[in-house]
Amino acid sequence: MSARIPKDALMTAWVERSGRIEWRSGVGFPDGALPLCCGTRNAIRAALKQRAWNGQHYAVPGMHDRMSDQLAYERLEKLRVSLTGISPELISYYSAMNRRDV
């Protein structure tokens, strides 16, 4: 069970088609991107530093914009699953959506 994250501390990380990972405050992500996870800034940064830092920016390992959509999505899902349970301050995007108005 994840910790109760204060609404004003909740951030969303998302993935662009190129594989680059970005995040911002709140629950939501821009058009043309897919959600990765939600959590506190420190939890997102620590988890991604272990699994998705390429030396220049955060990116889904092995994902690039020239691969098929299906293969890119599979790489994204592999990363999403590997992030599950790393920290009680890191939750799925869909769990955060359910608490958005609380």
Order of alpha helices (4+ residues) and beta strands (2+ residues): beta-beta-beta-alpha-alpha-beta-alpha
